[in-house]
Amino acid sequence: MAERRTLSFATLDRVMPDVDQLLEGHETLGNWSLGQICNHLATGITGSVDGFPFRTPWIYRKTLGAVRRRRVFQTGRMATGVQLPSRFCPKPGLDARAEAEALRATLRYYAGYQEPLAMHPIFGELTRDEWSRLHAIHCAHHLSFVLPRGSGN
């Protein structure tokens, strides 16, 4: 069985070249298609600009949220197998190319947004640099489950 890619993005401008390569041919590991992954990533990036529909209680953000935040930023990795509430999971059957273009547009929206960003629903307040790094980590996490066709890994 194939293993996930080891993937990291130094900046968000490296995400779409990877997605574009995957659109040429890929196989996915895990539960989501490339279209679902792109949709999920776009939703998270949009949330950092427009706000999220939920927020954990401040005591959680200051305690367990702070611990999780430190771990993500120190390791540059996200935990695998975290169960999202179903309302935050992308619908099946999404078109990979259409969702990739939506992700591209969302990345442009984020890059051009100059106002203060929203609060992270679990980690609390983040600077723009922290948001950008978190988005790059989040993109690498999910896209590591998609292998370019013919990669052998």
N, C-alpha and C positions, 0 to 999 in steps of 0.2 A: 504494500500500500504506500502511496506517495505521502510525503511529509510536507508540512507547511513550509513556505519560503521564509528565510531569514530576511527581513525587510525593515528598512528604516528610511525616513525622509528627513534630510537636514532642513528642508524648507517646504512649504506647501506648493511651490511652483514645480516640484518634482513629482507630484501626485498624478497629474493628468498624462504626462508621457508614459507612466507605468500603465495607467488605465487604457490608453490608446494602444499600447502593445498587447494588452490582454484582449482587447476587442478583435484583434487579428486572429485569435484562436486561444482557447483556454479550457481548463477543467477546474472545477471548484471542489474543495474539500469542505466538510462541515455541512451546515443546514441551509445556507443562503446562496442564491445565485449571484452573479456579478451585478445584475440589475438591482437586486435587493440590497446588496452591499453599497452600491453607489447611492441609492435612495436613502439609506440609513445615514451615510456620511453627510449627505447634503442636508438632511434634517438636523443633524447635530450642529453643523456649521451655521445654518440659518438660525437655530436657537441661540447661538452665542451673540447674534446681532439683534434679533427680534424678541428674544426672551423665550423661556420654556413654559409649558403649561402646568408645571408642577415644581415644587421645591421641597427638599427634605427639611425637617424642623432645624432651627438654628443650632440646637444642642448636638444634633447629629453632624452637621457641617463642621462644627468646632471640634468634635472629638473623632469619631470614626472616619468622617469625611476628610479631615485633616491628615489622618494617618494614610488613608488611601491615596490622597493627593501627593503626599511626600514620596510614597512608594512608586507611583507612576512617574513622577519627575526624576527621581533618583535612578530608576532602572531603565526608563525610556520604553517601558512595556506595560501592557494592560493585562489583567487577569483574563484567562480563557474560561468559557463555560458559564459566564454570568447570565442568569436568567432575567430577561427584560419582561416587564408586564406586556401582555399581548398587544395592548394599544400602542406600544412603541416599536413593535416589530413591523417591518415592511411586509406588504401583501405579496403573496406568491404571484408568479407569472409576469413580473415586470420586464420590460424590454431593456436589455443591457445597453444598447446604443442610446436610446432615449434617456435613460437614467444617467448615463455617463455625460451626456450633453447638459442635463440638469445640474449635475455636480460641477461641471466646468463653469456654468453660469453662476452657481452659488459661490464658488471660489473667487470669481471676479467680483461679485457683490461684497463678499467679506473683505477682499483686498481694498476695495474702494470706499468702504465704510469708515468714516472718520470720527464718529461720535463714540462716547463710552460704550463698551460692550456690556452685555447682560451678565447677571450672576450665574455661575454654574450651579445647577440644582443640588449637587452633592458636595462639590469642593468649595463653594462660596465664591467670593470675589477673586477674579484673576486679572492680571494685567494683559494688555494686548500681546506682549511677547509670550506670556504663559499660555494664553488661548491658542496662539499660533503653534506653539510647541505641542500642546495637548491635541490639537487637530491633526498635526503631522503624526503623532504617536497613534491616535485613533485610526487614521487612514492606513498606516502601515500594519496595524493589528488586523484589521478586517481584510485588507488586500493580500495579506500573507496567506490567506486561505484560497487564493486564486493562483493557479499555476499557468504560465504561458505554455501553450501547446508545444510539445517537442522539447521542453526544458529538461526532461529527465529527472527533475526534482520539483 
